[in-house]
Amino acid sequence: MRLFKLNIIVLALIFSLFIEGVSTGVGYWLASFSPDTFEDTLYDLILLVHMPALKLMQMFYPTNHWPGVGAHILFYIFSVCEFWILSFAVVWIFRHFYRRSDDESRSA
């Protein structure tokens, strides 16, 4: 429970790194199987979620440089930033409404 007492920015960063690591691991693990089944559909879904990071990465690297190392690093940095924003919003909303209901029960 000590993890949930962290600063909201740090907690969102931890969640975003965890989510990105799991999604990347699952994506590479599923890509090791045959690419024309459920794994390909799930990998397309992962790319759909990462579309903002992909478009930002394409602003810095043209499409013909895409499998390069620098493009991959920039893509994962943008992906972590994307998940950080989403995690920050979810953690803030959860803490905001959890504390309000906890404060109301104490005053009653």
Secondary structure, 3 states (H helix, E strand, C coil): CHHHHCCHHHHHHHHHHHHHHHHHHHHHHHHCCCCCCHHHHHHHHHHHHCHHHHHHHHHHCCHHHCCCHHHHHHHHHHHHHHHHHHHHHHHHHHHHHHHHHHHHHHHC
